[in-house]
Each structure stands twice: as C-alpha cells, then as structure tokens.
Amino acid sequence: MKVLIIGKVWPEPSSSAAGRRMLQLIELFSSIGEIHFACANQLTGNEIDFSNFNITTHTIVLNDDAIDAFFSSLNPAIVIFDRFLTEEQYGWRIIEQCPNALRILDSEDLHFLRRTRHEFVKQNNQIANQIESLNFHNKDTMRELASIYRCDLTLVISPFEMELLTTEMQLPKSLLYYLPIFCEATHKSIDFDNKKDFLFIGNYKHEPNADAINVLLKKGLWEKISKELTNTQLTIVGAYQDHTISGYSDMAKKVAIAGHVKSIEAIYSPIKISLAPLQFGAGIKGKIIESMEQGVPFITTSIGAEGLFLDHSWNDCIADDWDEFAQKALALYTNKEKWLAFQKKGFELLKTHFNQLDYQDAFILVIRHLLENVSTIRQQNYFSQIVQHHSLMSTRYLSKWIMEKNKDVKN
C-alpha cells in the first residue's frame, strides 16, 4: 500500500513544531504502507536526512498538468495533505487522478484562527484571547472549512480547536480526529542552581514568533524582567532570523541571538525560564511542549497555553498583562521550590496527555476502517459532496488560469 504525503515544505523537525509533527506522521503511517513524500518547495538544508528514513521523495511543481501523470502512476491508497493550502493546490487533481484514495488533511493548526487573531491584534493592540471578540466571517475561514469538507478526515492538533470546529463552525465530528504532538519528557531532575538564563525559541518566519520577539525587545517586556537581575541574559533561538532581529544582539542589553541551533540539549543547558509572550496563534505551541520536555518551566500567555490541558494550578505560569508577565517570570526565576514543582508538573502533564502509546493504535484502527469503508462513507456525506463540487471547480480553474498565464509569460 502506498501513502503519499504532499508537503507544503520539506519537514524540518529542528526548525518548527510543524516539522516535528510531520516526522511523527511519517513514522505512524510507515506501519500502514510505503511512504512517498512530495513537495514543490526548495530544500533549505534544515530538513531531515531522508536517507535515515524509508521514504521515497519526489520534487513536484505547482500549477502544471504534468503532475497528473505522477499521481495517476503512483496511485496511492492514502493521500495526506500538509495544511489546507496544499489540499487547495493539489486536492482536485487527486480527486481526478486517484478517486479511490483516502484523503487526509493534517491541519497543523487552524490557519483561519491564527490569521483572524492576528487581524484582531493589529486592530486592537491587545492579546486576541477572547473568541467572542473575533470575526470569523472572512475568506480564510471559508477556504479552510471547505478544505476540511473536501477531505475524508482532518487531523486536529488541539482540543480547543476540536471544540471550536464542532461548536462554533458546526462541523461533523466524523470529519475530525484529535491527534496531538507526541512527547517524551526527560524525567530527569535538573539542577536549579546551575541555570541562569531566559529563552525565547521559534521559527522567525512564523508571524506569532516575530510578534513575540517584538513584544520582548521593542515593547520592553525583556527590560521589565532583566532590570531586576544582573547575571542573566535572554537567548533568542530560531531558524530564518533576518537582519531585523540580528540588530538586537547586544550583550549590554543582555540579549544573545543564537539563530538556528540543532542540539536541543545545548539550547536548554543554561536556561532557567522559557518565555513565550504570544499575542496570537493557533494549534499547540511546540516551544511550550519542548520546554516541558527539557524540564524547564515557562511563562506564557493564554494563547501560548491553549490546548495544553493547563488547569488553574498553572496560573503562576500564565499572564496576559505584560507587567504581570514580568512579575511571574521573576517569581518563578527566584523560587527554587516553585520552579522544581512546575518542572515535575510538566513531566506529569506530558505523560498524561501526549504519550504516543496512548494514541497510535486507536488512530491506525480508524485509518484502516476508513480505507475499508470510504466509498460508503462518502455516499452518506451529501454536504461534503456539495462543497466538493463547487469548491473543486474554483480551485481547479484557478490553477488552470495560472497555467495559462505562465504560458503567456514564457511566450
């Protein structure tokens, strides 16, 4: 059995949570069939070494009818779209060339939620933490929901987003499946006294991360924290940092720009507190997961905490006011007993909610059931057929228009 994954980008587990998630999906589906990974994006040098995995890779092209022959010849039993934009670009071709293939969308995070929150932050200059204040009547929402309806199953990474889709958007639960990022905590007690620094980590191309760095450095959050401490610095780690951030590397201000670092242990070795002042975003925040895995407590906003099963006992780690954020960071930094307690709570939370063994067998059973019954399930889902019929035409003809335009440019 062949499984085709169409990637928006080549997977980079050391650069983003999305890359880590994709690698986990590759490993899961390897137990079902032969993995083929296709992508139109350029290689960056940060992607996984495919020679270490049993994966056949394919470089494909956007808006080119030649790819139809590739899809038809490969004839996969399962096609996984990496984010809804990839489904928009290739989904109609898969329906035409591989009509019997099970179509799965991995949402990564809900793009419409992140983008709607971003617009709210830009318009109101405050954290987008109230769903009732957001206007979801926009093209991003409609496009992503249509993509979900066109697929047989959509993987959702956050329980918050499952609730949003089924209540606010009223999507059928049968089209959705909650599958978190899997985690493995070190469970090793880490010495509080040998750590002294703060950390922000995140792919700079991701807009919520760029905004959070702006909050830390331009809007003065790091200054609020650091003025109370002498022997500490903020280390900023992440792929694809550009000149706008490199100028912040000023040791007098106790800031170090580390760029892309592949060794997790090297990153976290001197870190006492991880900071994640996110004003908008969606999905599960890989930086928070990773921090808990490494036994490093964190301070974040309600946006950063979303979907992580953090109850009221985590209140000392969450703040949406920047003065309160700084105060909680300082309190956690100086209180060894509290710091060790949150380290332990992080290990326990990961074991309870993000253990791969608790999810993988049930997930594989669901996929096998869909494979065996996909025709019957599709016949019963009339609304999905309606959405597929109309939205399929729009994405199909947009692609064909682009192809014709490209011909004119070449001529």
Backbone hydrogen bonds, N-H to C=O, Kabsch-Sander energy under -0.5 kcal/mol:
donor,donor_aa,acceptor,acceptor_aa,energy
3,V,34,E,-3.1
4,L,2,K,-0.5
4,L,78,I,-3.0
5,I,3,V,-0.6
5,I,36,H,-3.2
6,I,4,L,-0.5
6,I,80,I,-2.9
7,G,5,I,-0.8
7,G,38,A,-3.0
15,S,12,E,-1.9
16,S,12,E,-1.6
20,R,16,S,-1.6
21,R,17,A,-2.7
22,M,18,A,-2.3
23,L,19,G,-2.0
24,Q,20,R,-1.9
25,L,21,R,-2.1
26,I,22,M,-2.4
27,E,23,L,-2.1
28,L,24,Q,-2.2
29,F,25,L,-2.9
30,S,26,I,-1.2
31,S,28,L,-1.3
32,I,29,F,-1.4
33,G,29,F,-2.3
34,E,1,M,-3.4
35,I,54,N,-0.6
36,H,3,V,-2.9
37,F,56,T,-2.8
38,A,5,I,-2.9
38,A,36,H,-0.5
39,C,58,H,-2.0
40,A,7,G,-0.6
48,I,11,P,-2.0
50,F,48,I,-1.1
52,N,49,D,-2.3
53,F,50,F,-1.6
55,I,50,F,-0.5
55,I,53,F,-1.9
56,T,35,I,-2.2
57,T,55,I,-0.6
58,H,37,F,-2.4
60,I,39,C,-1.7
60,I,58,H,-0.6
67,I,64,D,-1.8
68,D,65,D,-1.7
69,A,65,D,-0.5
69,A,66,A,-0.7
70,F,66,A,-0.8
71,F,67,I,-2.3
72,S,68,D,-2.6
73,S,69,A,-2.5
74,L,70,F,-2.5
75,N,71,F,-2.5
77,A,2,K,-2.0
78,I,2,K,-1.5
79,V,102,L,-3.1
80,I,4,L,-3.0
81,F,79,V,-0.5
81,F,104,I,-3.1
82,D,6,I,-2.4
82,D,80,I,-0.5
83,R,81,F,-1.3
83,R,106,D,-2.0
86,T,83,R,-1.0
87,E,83,R,-1.2
88,E,84,F,-2.4
89,Q,85,L,-1.7
90,Y,86,T,-2.3
91,G,87,E,-2.8
94,I,90,Y,-2.2
95,I,91,G,-2.4
96,E,92,W,-1.7
97,Q,93,R,-3.1
98,C,94,I,-3.0
101,A,98,C,-1.8
102,L,77,A,-2.9
104,I,79,V,-3.0
104,I,102,L,-0.6
105,L,153,L,-2.7
106,D,81,F,-2.8
106,D,104,I,-0.5
107,S,105,L,-0.8
107,S,155,L,-1.9
109,D,107,S,-2.9
111,H,109,D,-0.9
114,R,110,L,-2.0
115,R,111,H,-2.8
116,T,112,F,-2.2
117,R,113,L,-2.3
118,H,114,R,-2.1
119,E,115,R,-2.2
120,F,116,T,-1.8
121,V,117,R,-2.4
122,K,118,H,-2.3
123,Q,119,E,-2.0
124,N,120,F,-2.5
125,N,121,V,-2.5
128,A,279,Q,-2.4
129,N,127,I,-1.8
131,I,129,N,-0.6
133,S,130,Q,-1.6
134,L,131,I,-1.9
136,F,134,L,-0.8
138,N,136,F,-2.1
142,M,138,N,-1.9
143,R,139,K,-2.6
144,E,140,D,-2.1
145,L,141,T,-2.5
146,A,142,M,-2.2
147,S,143,R,-1.9
148,I,144,E,-2.0
149,Y,145,L,-2.3
150,R,146,A,-1.7
151,C,147,S,-0.9
151,C,148,I,-0.7
152,D,103,R,-1.9
153,L,103,R,-1.3
154,T,175,L,-2.3
155,L,105,L,-3.1
156,V,177,Y,-2.9
162,M,158,S,-1.8
163,E,159,P,-2.0
164,L,160,F,-2.1
165,L,161,E,-2.5
166,T,162,M,-2.0
167,T,163,E,-2.1
168,E,163,E,-0.6
168,E,164,L,-0.7
169,M,164,L,-2.0
171,L,165,L,-2.8
175,L,172,P,-1.6
176,L,173,K,-1.6
177,Y,154,T,-2.1
179,L,156,V,-2.7
179,L,177,Y,-0.6
183,C,354,F,-2.8
186,T,293,E,-2.1
194,N,191,D,-0.6
195,K,192,F,-1.5
196,K,270,P,-2.0
197,D,270,P,-2.4
198,F,233,Q,-2.8
199,L,273,I,-1.7
200,F,235,T,-2.5
202,G,237,V,-2.3
204,Y,239,A,-2.5
206,H,203,N,-1.4
207,E,205,K,-0.6
209,N,206,H,-1.2
210,A,206,H,-1.7
211,D,207,E,-2.4
212,A,208,P,-1.9
213,I,209,N,-2.3
214,N,210,A,-1.7
215,V,211,D,-2.1
216,L,212,A,-2.3
217,L,213,I,-2.7
218,K,214,N,-1.3
219,K,214,N,-2.2
221,L,215,V,-1.9
222,W,216,L,-2.7
223,E,216,L,-0.5
224,K,220,G,-1.9
225,I,221,L,-1.6
226,S,222,W,-3.3
227,K,223,E,-1.8
228,E,225,I,-1.1
229,L,226,S,-1.7
232,T,230,T,-1.3
234,L,254,K,-2.7
235,T,198,F,-2.5
235,T,233,Q,-0.6
236,I,234,L,-0.5
236,I,256,A,-2.9
237,V,200,F,-2.7
237,V,235,T,-0.6
238,G,259,G,-2.5
241,Q,238,G,-0.5
245,I,242,D,-1.4
246,S,242,D,-1.6
247,G,243,H,-1.1
248,Y,245,I,-2.2
249,S,246,S,-1.4
250,D,248,Y,-2.0
253,K,250,D,-1.7
254,K,251,M,-1.2
255,V,250,D,-1.2
256,A,234,L,-2.9
258,A,236,I,-2.8
258,A,256,A,-0.7
259,G,236,I,-1.0
261,V,259,G,-0.5
264,I,262,K,-0.8
267,I,263,S,-1.7
268,Y,264,I,-2.3
269,S,265,E,-1.5
271,I,268,Y,-1.2
272,K,197,D,-3.4
273,I,197,D,-1.5
274,S,297,P,-2.3
275,L,199,L,-3.3
276,A,299,I,-2.3
278,L,276,A,-2.1
286,G,284,I,-0.9
288,I,285,K,-1.0
289,I,285,K,-1.9
290,E,286,G,-3.0
291,S,287,K,-1.6
292,M,288,I,-2.2
293,E,289,I,-2.4
294,Q,290,E,-1.9
295,G,292,M,-1.4
296,V,291,S,-2.7
299,I,274,S,-2.3
300,T,317,C,-2.7
301,T,276,A,-1.0
305,A,301,T,-1.8
306,E,302,S,-0.7
306,E,303,I,-0.7
308,L,305,A,-1.6
311,D,309,F,-0.8
314,W,311,D,-2.2
315,N,312,H,-1.8
317,C,314,W,-2.4
318,I,315,N,-1.5
319,A,300,T,-2.3
325,F,321,D,-2.8
326,A,322,W,-2.2
327,Q,323,D,-2.1
328,K,324,E,-2.6
329,A,325,F,-2.1
330,L,326,A,-2.3
331,A,327,Q,-2.3
332,L,328,K,-2.2
333,Y,329,A,-2.0
334,T,330,L,-1.7
335,N,331,A,-0.9
336,K,334,T,-0.8
339,W,335,N,-2.5
340,L,336,K,-2.5
341,A,337,E,-1.7
342,F,338,K,-2.3
343,Q,339,W,-1.9
344,K,340,L,-2.1
345,K,341,A,-2.2
346,G,342,F,-2.1
347,F,343,Q,-1.8
348,E,344,K,-2.2
349,L,345,K,-2.4
350,L,346,G,-2.2
351,K,347,F,-1.9
352,T,348,E,-2.0
353,H,349,L,-2.5
354,F,350,L,-2.1
356,Q,354,F,-0.5
358,D,355,N,-1.6
359,Y,356,Q,-1.9
360,Q,356,Q,-2.5
363,F,359,Y,-2.1
364,I,360,Q,-2.3
365,L,361,D,-1.9
366,V,362,A,-1.8
367,I,363,F,-2.2
368,R,364,I,-2.4
369,H,365,L,-2.2
370,L,366,V,-2.3
371,L,367,I,-2.3
372,E,368,R,-1.8
373,N,369,H,-1.4
374,V,370,L,-1.2
377,I,373,N,-2.5
378,R,374,V,-2.5
379,Q,375,S,-1.9
380,Q,376,T,-1.3
381,N,377,I,-0.7
381,N,378,R,-0.8
382,Y,380,Q,-1.2
385,Q,381,N,-1.4
386,I,382,Y,-2.2
387,V,383,F,-2.5
388,Q,384,S,-2.5
389,H,385,Q,-2.3
390,H,386,I,-2.0
391,S,387,V,-2.6
392,L,388,Q,-1.9
393,M,389,H,-1.0
394,S,390,H,-1.4
395,T,391,S,-2.3
396,R,392,L,-2.3
397,Y,393,M,-2.5
398,L,394,S,-1.9
399,S,395,T,-1.9
400,K,396,R,-2.0
401,W,397,Y,-2.2
402,I,398,L,-2.2
403,M,399,S,-2.2
404,E,400,K,-2.1
405,K,401,W,-2.4
406,N,402,I,-2.5
407,K,403,M,-1.7
408,D,404,E,-1.9
409,V,405,K,-1.9
410,K,406,N,-2.2
411,N,407,K,-2.1
